[in-house]
């Protein structure tokens, strides 16, 4: 059975990978804008929200999800 801690770790991992991917796209210059584009801002915002949700899930501990 999956616990809230395991689910939280998975959510945190995916959020961090997503944010790193978005920043990598910016660094490599694959976007159309010269700065940080609006979709990149939305993506980083969603990734940070996912990170916070994952932290709450990890904090809730070993109860079933």
C-alpha angles and dihedrals in degrees: 000000000000116000128211090249092056091046090049092052090051092049092048091049093051092045093051092046090049093050092047090050091052092049090047090054089053094047092048090050097236094141127089097235125075091226134038103307127225095252090051090053091050091049094050090047092052091046091052090049089051090049091054092048089050091051090053091050092050090049091054089064136202100345116124115270 
